[in-house]
């Protein structure tokens, strides 16, 4: 069969050729633009000083992320307001090359706790990846003889004669302890301090009777004989502190609490860039060498994508909002 060239077929052929040329011209250019992102150094903003836990995590991620992206990754420390100054900087960024390493408070309760917070975690930030999580350790003076259920019974009997310390109003340690009070039927009075080092000193010195501390801080003091660990806030025993029972073993029901850190981007960052970062970060934190280093800092690797982090933000925001509203907590 022979093919006859008609005006109609010629016109169709011309249109098809033109479309193919257009695709060849446009699509590779778009692909090249995507492939070359980032086109300059990527900045990770951290809301805490050098040597802090979020700073150490960010620096652990920076080198392998730089290698994967083919661009330098620089850390910028902007401490203040519990990390919210840095989070606001990330939320305002419109350069497609700025992200943040944040703690859970920055991405959940910030605006609920303080309406004057200059950014909205839900509207202004885009979840990228949940990096790592950890339970808190209910820590008490080393001289405490009771353990588990007996200690919780003593706390109930003490009523408001006991105090507990935190690194500030509205921190996860503060909200978590208020939640623990409602679950365990205890009533210690809140005493805020500038940071966890001062909280630890106050427990050792007998000014306060308890605190929820990160495992990396608490267990160093427990091993040194200066504090005692009553229980962890995870659902069961944690691999980070396998010798410490969960608070559920002490009779505290329906209580689970974790701290976490995560990477977030401005809401203006294109979805393709967010997905690229998420895939790379997930692969990086699941590398055995990185996993072990994060574990050594007192964290368990999570390594979720944007959807997993978004679910965590939603659930934690709901739980902490309830605590804030029920106890009428206001920023200090």
Beta strands, then each sheet from edge to edge (+ up, - down):
strand 1: 42-46
strand 2: 73-77
strand 3: 98-103
strand 4: 125-141
strand 5: 163-166
strand 6: 189-192
strand 7: 211-214
strand 8: 227-232
strand 9: 258-266
strand 10: 300-301
sheet 1: 2+ 1+ 3+ 9- 4+ 7-
sheet 2: 2+ 1+ 3+ 9- 4+ 8-
sheet 3: 2+ 1+ 3+ 9- 4+ 10-
sheet 4: 5+ 6+
end
